[in-house]
Amino acid sequence: MLNKFRVVLRLLLIFGFSTTLLAKESKDVYFPHVPGSYWVYEDQDGNELTRSTVEKKEIEGEMYSSFSYKPALEDWIVYDYHIHPNFYKVGEERVTFLIADETQKAVTARLTKEMETLRTILLVNMMEFDILSDIEVEVNDSFYVFPTPVTFNEAWEALEIKAKITMRSDPPQDPEEIILEFTIVETGKVLDTETVETPAGTFENCLKIEYQTKTEVETFPMDQADQVPDPPGESVTRLWVAPNVGIVKFHQKREDTVLKTLPPLPGLKASTTVKTLELKRYEIKSADVEGE
């Protein structure tokens, strides 16, 4: 009886130890990080984006894994925190991207572009005044990518962005100043696992993650908040993340935010942007080769 008990105890210890190892390994399985690894993506227009892993970096006392990108980003309008994170962390409860500074610049750039579109429309319609604007954007430090361990069909708040646009007429009109404030809340959900085919190959058991935004207008010009379409500036983003590889596919549909809230003007039309990325080729370096 004693020998049998020892055998059972030994099996339990071995099983428990193996479970711990598997749990530890599963934390990083969707974001392998060995310097020298790279992923080449191609968008819907045939443009390539190369992401490479580089050495980890300490930020405010915490260690973050990091990526570099080619070509270098020259236009903040095309930046997207889902696919362009410079720093990320796989924690005990969640995977997060550190994206505050970059996203603040990107959202500011997009809102600035929308305001320039509005100015152009006003000039085309021979308005006797110009629109000047100040834009303020606040973004959470981190984007909550997905929970660890992974759970399915349970929504979480992934990100919150607050923006304020102060518009002034030149020369002054009545009213002289209009303020538009809104909050964009993005929620995420792991929908399922799927097999995904890309130019880089076929990837099984990919996490299919969907993120949706909802824009809530807090203040609106001339007390017209009740006339604002609901929801303005909505976007839907999907990521497919393969075990031991990382992101293999990206699809996003995003609408303008400010232009969609404005009353109809001749020639004014809010735009919708659709963007896709698929993995074209990649190489994951071995930790054994790197001596880790």
PyMOL commands that set and color helices and strands:
alter all, ss='L'
color gray80, all
select helices_A, chain A and resi 2-27+76-78+100-124+221-223+225-227+259-261
alter helices_A, ss='H'
color red, helices_A
select strands_A, chain A and resi 38-43+48-59+62-70+87-90+94-98+130-139+142-147+156-170+177-198+201-219+235-242+246-255+272-283
alter strands_A, ss='S'
color yellow, strands_A
deselect
rebuild
show_as cartoon
